[in-house]
Amino acid sequence: MKILVTGGAGFIGSAVVRQGIRRGHEIVNLDALTYAANLANVAPVSNAPGYAFEKVSITDRAGLDDVLARHRPDAVMHLAAESHVDRSIDGPAAFIETNVTGTYTLLEAARSYWTAEGKPESFRFHHISTDEVFGSLGPTGKFTEDTPYDPRSPYSASKASSDHLVRAWHETYGLPVVLTNCSNNYGPYHFPEKLIPVVILNALHGRAIPVYGAGENVRDWLYVEDHADALLLVLEQGVVGRSYNIGGENEARNIDLVRTICRLLDERRPHAAPHDRLVEFVTDRPGHDLRYAIDPSRIREELGWRPSVTLEEGLAKTVDWYLANEEWWRPLLTVAMERRGKAS
């Protein structure tokens, strides 16, 4: 299968690209290379005969039309998105432009291409989204595919909008789509502005580890390589028009997550004092959802998928990867700190 992956130089997109190539698919990686994208993320497969890269934005209709016409993919996997909640609070315009307008532009380009190809039944448009569109949970319960949408941040609202657009293009125009909503991802190649890489890198440098509020917010954590595996499975076997929730079945409070990472670093890079001494509780962000948790029953029962690692195992793999790949994160750390300063 030839797959066009949007955002393929990003964190999750690059995992899909790497796994797709390893599985024998041809991959066209389309990415605008904004600040969080990095072609080093796909360096392990960039010389593969089935790999191609196109520097094009999903808001560029002419560019999308050209790429689709030249490469003639069998499927589109749409992962390109602005995804950092804090940045969406500081500057929501970019999230509307990329996540809403960009998704609309990509849908129209894909529809035009699909129509020109004779509307093949085998074509798929796979839209990848987040569990944050469902809002916040209390101490109990889990998100299912039927949970009403209730986004609480500019980021989640923009992703909810994109989900609705994809469903509308299926219902109105018949575009063969599948959708997925995932829980929080973590793992190798994670841009160093998100929680887990921030904890690892701040601890290594002896800097304060910021934790919002009292660290009581709960997330379901999904190892990115497991997520990529699930996404390719949904593309290959998912039912057209259906959505699938993908979760790691690994709920943890933020403070417990942070302390686990610190313990793993204590074992690997011991200091005179434990790394968790660096934890610093900071003012909570506006609209911070209390808890996310996904019920992955549908993808487990219909497609036979479930995560391959526990949270402890995945965090150990992640810590080991960052310790072994300083040449990857060192230049990005400077970029992340500069952008953090501009946003403050």
C-alpha positions in Angstrom: 0.0 0.0 0.0 1.2 3.5 -0.7 0.3 5.9 2.1 0.5 9.6 2.3 1.3 10.6 5.9 0.7 14.2 6.8 2.9 15.4 9.7 5.3 12.5 9.1 8.3 14.4 10.6 6.4 14.9 13.9 6.4 12.7 17.0 3.5 10.3 16.2 3.7 10.8 12.5 7.4 9.7 12.3 6.5 6.6 14.3 3.9 5.7 11.7 6.4 6.4 8.9 9.1 4.2 10.5 6.7 1.3 11.2 5.0 1.7 7.8 8.3 1.3 5.9 9.3 -1.6 8.1 6.0 -3.3 7.2 6.6 -3.0 3.5 4.4 0.0 2.7 5.4 2.8 0.5 5.3 6.1 2.4 5.0 9.7 1.2 5.9 11.9 4.2 4.2 15.3 3.8 5.3 17.9 6.4 5.7 21.7 6.5 8.6 21.3 8.9 7.3 23.7 11.6 9.1 24.0 14.9 8.2 20.5 16.4 8.9 18.6 13.1 12.3 17.1 12.6 13.6 15.0 9.7 16.0 13.3 12.1 12.9 11.5 13.4 12.7 9.5 10.1 16.4 9.2 9.5 16.3 5.4 10.2 14.2 4.9 7.1 14.9 7.9 4.9 17.0 6.0 2.5 14.5 3.2 2.1 13.4 2.7 -1.6 9.7 3.1 -0.6 10.2 6.5 1.2 9.6 10.0 -0.2 9.4 13.4 1.4 7.4 16.4 0.4 7.8 19.7 2.2 4.2 21.0 1.8 1.7 22.5 4.3 -1.8 21.0 4.6 -3.1 24.5 4.1 -1.6 24.7 0.6 -4.2 23.3 -1.7 -2.1 23.6 -4.9 0.7 21.8 -3.2 -1.5 19.0 -2.0 -3.1 18.5 -5.4 0.4 18.2 -6.9 1.6 15.7 -4.4 -1.5 13.5 -4.7 -1.4 13.6 -8.5 2.3 12.7 -8.7 2.4 10.0 -6.0 -1.2 8.6 -6.4 -1.5 7.1 -2.8 -3.9 4.4 -1.8 -4.6 6.1 1.5 -4.0 9.3 3.5 -3.2 9.2 7.2 -3.8 12.7 8.6 -1.6 13.4 11.6 -0.4 17.0 10.9 -1.6 19.2 13.7 -0.7 21.8 16.2 -0.9 19.8 19.5 0.4 21.6 22.5 -2.4 22.8 24.9 -0.3 25.5 26.6 0.5 27.0 23.2 -3.1 26.9 22.1 -4.0 29.0 25.2 -1.3 31.6 24.4 -1.9 31.7 20.6 -5.1 29.9 19.4 -5.0 31.3 15.8 -2.3 28.8 14.6 -4.5 25.9 15.9 -7.5 27.1 14.0 -5.5 27.6 10.9 -3.7 24.2 10.9 -6.2 21.9 12.6 -9.5 23.3 11.2 -8.6 25.1 7.9 -5.8 22.6 7.1 -8.0 19.6 7.7 -10.7 21.2 5.4 -8.1 21.8 2.7 -6.7 18.3 2.9 -10.2 16.8 2.8 -11.1 18.8 -0.3 -7.8 17.8 -2.0 -8.3 14.1 -1.1 -11.9 14.2 -2.3 -10.9 15.7 -5.6 -8.1 13.1 -6.0 -10.4 10.2 -5.0 -13.1 11.4 -7.5 -10.5 11.8 -10.3 -9.3 8.2 -9.6 -12.9 6.9 -10.1 -13.8 6.7 -6.4 -12.0 3.5 -5.6 -13.6 1.6 -2.7 -10.2 0.6 -1.4 -9.1 4.3 -0.8 -9.0 5.4 2.8 -8.7 8.8 4.6 -7.6 8.0 8.2 -8.0 11.0 10.5 -6.0 10.8 13.7 -7.3 12.7 16.7 -7.2 12.9 20.5 -9.3 11.9 23.5 -9.2 15.6 24.6 -12.2 16.3 22.4 -14.3 14.5 24.9 -13.6 16.9 27.7 -12.8 15.9 31.3 -13.7 12.9 33.4 -14.4 12.6 37.1 -12.8 9.9 39.3 -14.6 7.1 37.5 -15.7 6.3 33.9 -14.0 6.1 30.6 -14.3 7.7 27.2 -16.0 5.5 24.5 -16.5 6.2 20.8 -20.1 7.4 21.8 -19.0 9.9 24.4 -20.4 13.4 23.6 -17.8 15.9 22.6 -17.0 18.5 25.2 -13.6 20.2 24.4 -12.2 22.6 27.0 -9.2 24.2 25.3 -8.5 25.9 22.0 -6.5 22.9 21.0 -9.2 20.3 21.8 -11.8 22.5 20.2 -9.8 22.7 17.0 -9.4 18.9 17.0 -13.1 18.4 17.7 -13.8 20.7 14.7 -11.6 18.6 12.5 -13.3 15.4 13.6 -16.7 16.8 12.7 -15.4 17.9 9.3 -14.1 14.4 8.5 -17.4 12.8 9.4 -19.3 15.4 7.4 -17.1 14.7 4.3 -18.0 11.0 4.7 -21.7 11.5 5.1 -22.0 14.2 2.5 -19.6 13.1 -0.2 -19.1 9.5 0.6 -15.3 9.9 1.2 -14.2 6.6 2.7 -12.9 7.6 6.1 -11.8 6.0 9.4 -11.1 8.0 12.6 -9.1 7.3 15.7 -8.9 9.2 19.1 -5.9 8.4 21.2 -4.8 9.0 24.8 -1.6 10.8 25.7 1.4 9.5 23.8 5.0 9.2 25.0 8.2 7.6 23.8 11.2 8.2 21.5 11.5 11.3 19.4 9.1 13.3 21.6 9.7 17.1 21.2 11.1 18.4 24.5 8.2 20.7 25.4 5.9 17.9 26.5 5.7 16.6 30.1 7.7 13.4 29.9 10.7 14.8 27.9 10.7 17.9 30.1 10.9 15.7 33.2 13.8 13.6 31.8 15.8 16.5 30.5 15.3 18.9 33.4 16.3 16.1 35.8 19.4 15.4 33.8 20.4 19.1 33.9 19.5 19.6 37.6 16.7 22.0 36.8 13.3 22.3 38.5 10.7 19.9 37.2 7.4 21.8 36.9 4.2 20.0 37.9 0.8 21.7 37.5 -1.3 22.2 40.6 -0.8 19.3 43.0 -0.1 16.8 40.2 -3.4 15.1 40.7 -4.4 15.2 37.0 -4.8 11.7 35.6 -3.9 10.6 32.0 -4.0 7.3 30.2 -0.5 6.9 28.7 0.1 5.2 25.3 3.6 4.2 24.1 4.0 5.8 20.7 5.2 2.7 18.9 2.1 0.9 20.2 0.0 3.8 18.8 1.6 3.6 15.4 0.9 -0.2 15.3 -2.8 0.5 16.1 -3.1 3.3 13.5 -1.7 1.1 10.7 -4.1 -1.7 11.8 -7.1 0.6 11.7 -6.1 1.8 8.2 -5.8 -1.8 7.0 -8.8 -3.4 8.7 -11.0 -0.7 10.2 -14.6 -0.3 9.0 -15.3 2.7 6.8 -17.1 5.5 8.7 -16.2 4.0 12.1 -14.1 5.5 14.8 -11.8 3.7 17.2 -10.5 4.8 20.6 -6.9 3.9 21.2 -5.7 3.8 24.8 -2.7 2.5 26.6 -4.7 1.1 29.6 -2.1 2.8 31.7 -3.7 5.5 33.9 -1.4 7.5 36.2 -1.5 10.8 38.2 1.0 13.3 36.8 2.9 13.3 40.1 3.2 9.5 40.1 4.4 9.6 36.5 7.0 12.2 37.4 8.3 10.2 40.4 8.5 7.0 38.4 10.7 8.8 35.8 12.9 10.2 38.6 13.3 6.8 40.1 14.3 5.3 36.7 16.9 8.1 36.4 18.1 7.5 40.0 18.9 3.9 38.9 20.6 4.9 35.6 22.2 8.3 36.5 22.5 8.4 40.3 23.1 11.7 42.0 23.9 12.5 45.6 20.2 13.2 46.2 17.1 11.7 44.4 16.0 13.4 41.3 12.5 14.0 42.7 13.9 16.7 44.9 13.7 18.9 41.8 9.8 18.6 41.6 8.3 22.1 41.8 4.5 22.6 41.9 3.4 25.5 39.7 0.2 27.4 39.2 -2.3 25.2 37.3 -3.1 26.1 33.7 -6.6 27.4 32.7 -9.2 24.8 32.0 -6.9 21.9 33.0 -8.9 18.7 32.5 -8.9 16.5 35.6 -8.8 13.1 34.1 -8.7 11.3 30.7 -9.2 7.6 30.3 -10.1 5.6 27.2 -12.1 2.4 26.9 -10.4 0.6 24.0 -12.9 -2.3 23.9 -13.9 -1.7 20.3 -10.4 -1.9 18.8 -9.6 -4.8 21.0 -12.7 -6.8 20.2 -13.1 -5.9 16.5 -9.4 -5.7 15.4 -7.6 -7.7 18.1 -5.3 -4.9 19.2 -4.0 -4.1 22.6 -0.9 -2.3 23.9 2.3 -4.3 24.1 4.0 -2.6 27.1 3.0 -1.5 30.6 3.6 2.1 31.6 6.7 1.1 33.7 8.1 -0.8 30.7 7.4 2.0 28.3 8.9 4.7 30.5 12.0 2.6 31.0 12.4 2.3 27.2 11.8 6.1 26.9 14.3 7.1 29.5 16.9 4.7 28.0 16.3 6.2 24.5 16.8 9.8 25.7 20.0 8.8 27.6 21.3 7.2 24.4 20.3 9.9 22.0 21.7 13.2 23.3 22.7 14.2 19.7 19.0 14.2 18.8 17.6 16.2 21.7 20.4 18.6 22.4 19.7 21.0 19.5 15.9 20.7 20.0 16.2 21.6 23.7 17.5 25.0 22.7 14.6 25.6 20.3 12.1 24.5 22.9 13.5 26.8 25.6 13.6 29.8 23.1 9.9 29.2 22.2 9.0 28.8 25.8 10.5 32.2 26.5 8.6 33.8 23.7 5.3 32.3 24.9 5.8 33.5 28.5 
